[in-house]
């Protein structure tokens, strides 16, 4: 069999005629001009089904003692973080007093974090041009980028809340409900991967943000124990129109910066975890389609029809996921190269051990975050590309010609791999991750080459 690997439209000019007596295929031109969408292909596929009906395979009864994996377990961790910042959870009523209080929490958190971002920029502009503050600028710039990117991410969720809820409803409808089906399709392994990845990533980011937030406080306590004097410090470089060293002002300013830093991290973390959860659930559905095509009984057209229905639904989900997250992915990829470069530079600039540990942790978190997005983007590509191979490995030999013809349409349609992009500029995959690292290293070497000679001149 030769694949029509260019486009789906490579088969649009022909329809396959079955010759039952000779058990052969003949091709004749279609009467229609062309077909442009996946729905056209499945309409052609449905025409290939004969009028005979087949009973579907009966699933073995589920053992009541088996522990079922709930759909909500895949999105539990991001929804915990959504609750912390006032974003409505999946299936939660929207017009209650609690929902309105959550909205108040969300927008007040956005206002405080946005205020932090503005006064960070003011500080950056005032300090720019003075080489003695160069290390402060390179320390502040990745924090500014982190905060700005967190706003882009959470607005992706907030502006697409209805679409996101609808997407989760459809994924839940496709989710295997019985223990037997979950065992057959490997749902337990998917759930275990989800829990490990999400909990590990959450611990890493919460450690990072509280290291930034509380390290000045630890330093202040250590200084007071050493010489009995409070050397007041703030977590981040920001411009204030008042003397924040004064009693009362310092405490309020310290809390306001901690709140802004924590909310930025939760904005960042919750959106990425929800993205990974949705991609993982989509990959699960691709695996289910591949399994059912591979193990379908010869000539079971009703089973094939069900596989087509699921496959078409998952393709539509991939399209919506691409439309929803593509802008934030582009911003993420563009900013990550600069953030990784600046954090790496800061970690090698001869700073104090405490700051060194802080920025090394920041560097590791940034690398892991980009890797996570690229890994799940690559996982989607691999999961969607296995469909034609699984169909070919199925039990189609000896089946009716109509069944073989229908299966051929499925195989040809599934050769179009589903993938996510950063607004079509870059495919979200592990290859993109290597390009981001290469770009970051180029920026890093350039920055080191500029900084070291100037440092010598200042000395």
C-alpha positions, 0 to 999 in steps of 0.5 A, a space after each residue: 500500500 502506498 500512502 498518500 502522504 501529501 494531503 487528504 485531498 490526494 484521495 479526493 479525486 477517486 472513490 473506491 468501487 468494490 467488486 465482490 465477485 472478483 474480490 478486487 478494487 476499481 477506482 473511478 473519478 468522483 462526481 464531486 469536485 473536491 473534498 476539503 475537510 475531514 467531515 467530507 472524508 467521513 461522509 465518504 467512509 459512511 457510504 462504504 458501510 453496507 446495510 448489514 448490522 453487527 453486534 458490538 463486542 461485549 465488555 467483560 463486567 467490571 469488578 465492583 471492588 476495582 478502584 475506578 479512576 475518575 475523570 476529575 483526578 486528571 484535572 484535580 491539581 490545576 483546579 486546586 490552584 485555580 481555587 487559590 486565585 479565584 478561577 471557577 472550577 470545572 462544573 462549578 455554578 457561576 451565579 452564586 455568592 461563592 462564585 462572585 467572591 471568587 471573581 473578586 479574589 481573582 480580579 484583586 489578585 490581577 490588580 495587585 500583580 499588575 501593579 507589581 509589574 508596572 513598578 518593576 518596569 519603572 524601576 528597570 527604566 530608572 536603573 537602565 544605563 547605569 552599569 553598576 546596576 547591571 546585575 540588578 537589571 539582569 536579576 529583575 528582567 527574568 522576574 518581569 518576564 515571568 510575571 508578564 507571561 503569567 498574565 498571558 497564560 491566565 488570561 488564556 484561561 479566563 477569556 476561554 472559560 466557556 470553551 474550556 468547560 465545553 472541551 472538558 465536558 466532551 472529554 469526560 463523555 469519552 472517558 472510559 467509565 468501567 474498571 474493565 475498560 480502564 484496565 484495557 486502555 491503560 487509564 491507570 498508567 495515564 493517571 499515574 503519569 498525571 499525578 507524578 508530573 503534576 505533583 512534582 512540577 507543583 512542588 518545584 514551582 512552589 519551592 521556587 516562589 517561596 524561596 524568592 519570597 521568604 529568603 529576604 526574611 531569613 536573611 533579615 532574621 540571620 542579620 538580627 541574630 548576628 548584630 542585633 540590627 534589622 537590615 530590611 530587604 524586599 524580595 524584588 526590585 520595585 520602585 516606590 514613591 515612599 520610603 518603604 523602610 519606615 515601620 508599617 510601610 515595610 510590612 505592607 510592602 513586603 506582604 504586597 510583594 509576596 502576594 504578587 509573586 505567589 499569584 504570578 506563580 499560580 497563574 503560571 502553574 495552573 495554566 500549564 498543568 491544565 494544558 498538560 492534563 487536556 493533552 494527556 486526555 486527548 492522547 488517551 483517546 487516540 490510544 483508545 481508537 488505536 486499540 479498538 482498530 487493532 483488536 476489532 473483529 473482521 468486518 465489524 463495521 459498527 465498531 469501525 463506525 464508533 472508532 471513526 466517531 471518537 477519532 473525529 471528536 478528538 481531531 476537533 478537540 485538537 483543533 480547539 486546543 490549538 486555537 485556544 493555547 497557540 498565542 500563549 505558546 508563542 509568547 512562552 517560546 519567545 520569552 523562555 529563551 530570554 528568561 533562561 539566558 538571563 537566569 543562567 547569566 545571573 547564576 554565573 555572575 559571582 553572586 552570594 550563595 543564597 542568591 546563587 541557590 535561588 537563581 539555579 532553582 529558577 533556571 531548573 524550573 524554567 527548563 522543566 516548564 518549557 520541557 513539559 510543554 514540548 514533551 506533551 506536544 510531542 506526545 500528542 504527535 506520537 499518539 495521533 500518528 499511531 492510528 494508521 499503523 494500528 488500523 493496518 495491524 488489525 484483523 482486516 484480512 478476510 473481511 468484506 471489501 466494503 469494510 476494507 474500503 472503509 478502513 482505508 479511508 480511516 487510514 488515509 485520514 489519520 496520516 495527517 498528524 495532529 500537532 500544536 503550534 505556536 501560532 504556526 511559527 513553531 511546532 510544539 515538540 521536543 525538536 522545538 525544545 532543543 532549538 529554544 536551548 540553543 537560542 538561549 545559549 547563544 544569548 548567554 554567550 553574547 551577554 557574557 562577552 558584553 559583561 566581562 570586559 565592562 566589568 573589568 573597566 569598572 574595576 
